[in-house]
Amino acid sequence: IVGRQVVGSEYLKDFKTVSRKHAKFFKEKGKWFIEDLGSTNGTFVNNVIVSPGQKKEIKHDDIIKLSSQVILKVKL
């Protein structure tokens, strides 16, 4: 789980557009996924919103946005 008050908080604490518990990354059957945890400003994979509670597979070079201010590139 990443956000302003969990893993990554030392990097995300100043980004008020990122929720305290924003999203969850997890591995299932050898594949990586992200799930939005009901964040205020949304989680996006390749500019497509991930609905709260929906798991979305992530792959190498995907672009993940935790709000409009935090953009990550997947390196698997």
C-alpha positions as CSV (number, residue, x, y, z in Angstrom):
1,I,0.0,0.0,0.0
2,V,1.4,3.4,-1.0
3,G,0.3,6.9,0.1
4,R,1.1,9.8,2.3
5,Q,0.9,7.8,5.6
6,V,2.2,4.3,4.5
7,V,4.9,3.0,2.2
8,G,6.5,5.9,0.3
9,S,5.3,8.5,2.8
10,E,8.8,10.0,3.0
11,Y,8.5,10.8,-0.7
12,L,4.7,11.4,-1.0
13,K,4.0,13.4,2.3
14,D,4.2,16.7,0.5
15,F,1.9,15.8,-2.3
16,K,-1.6,16.7,-0.9
17,T,-3.2,15.2,-4.1
18,V,-2.1,11.7,-3.0
19,S,-4.3,10.1,-0.4
20,R,-3.1,8.8,2.9
21,K,-3.7,5.2,1.6
22,H,-3.9,5.7,-2.1
23,A,-3.2,2.4,-3.9
24,K,-2.1,-1.1,-3.4
25,F,0.5,-3.0,-5.5
26,F,0.4,-6.8,-5.4
27,K,1.6,-9.9,-7.2
28,E,-0.9,-12.6,-8.1
29,K,-0.1,-15.8,-10.1
30,G,3.2,-14.2,-11.4
31,K,1.6,-10.9,-12.5
32,W,1.7,-7.5,-10.9
33,F,-1.5,-5.5,-10.2
34,I,-2.5,-2.1,-8.8
35,E,-5.7,-1.4,-7.0
36,D,-7.1,2.0,-6.1
37,L,-8.1,2.2,-2.5
38,G,-10.8,4.9,-2.9
39,S,-8.3,7.7,-3.3
40,T,-9.6,11.3,-3.7
41,N,-7.8,12.1,-7.0
42,G,-7.7,8.7,-8.6
43,T,-5.2,6.2,-9.8
44,F,-4.5,5.9,-13.6
45,V,-2.7,3.3,-15.7
46,N,-1.7,4.6,-19.1
47,N,-4.3,7.5,-18.6
48,V,-7.1,5.1,-17.9
49,I,-8.7,5.4,-14.5
50,V,-8.7,2.4,-12.1
51,S,-12.0,2.3,-10.3
52,P,-11.8,1.9,-6.5
53,G,-11.6,-1.8,-5.7
54,Q,-10.8,-2.8,-9.3
55,K,-7.5,-4.5,-9.8
56,K,-5.6,-3.6,-13.0
57,E,-2.6,-5.6,-14.3
58,I,0.5,-3.5,-14.7
59,K,3.3,-4.3,-17.1
60,H,6.8,-3.0,-18.0
61,D,6.8,0.6,-19.2
62,D,3.2,1.3,-18.1
63,I,2.7,4.8,-16.7
64,I,1.0,5.0,-13.4
65,K,-0.4,8.3,-12.1
66,L,-1.3,8.8,-8.4
67,S,-3.2,12.0,-9.0
68,S,-1.9,14.6,-11.6
69,Q,1.2,15.3,-9.6
70,V,2.8,11.9,-9.1
71,I,3.7,9.9,-12.2
72,L,5.6,6.6,-12.1
73,K,7.0,4.4,-14.8
74,V,6.8,0.6,-14.2
75,K,10.1,-1.3,-14.5
76,L,9.6,-5.0,-14.1
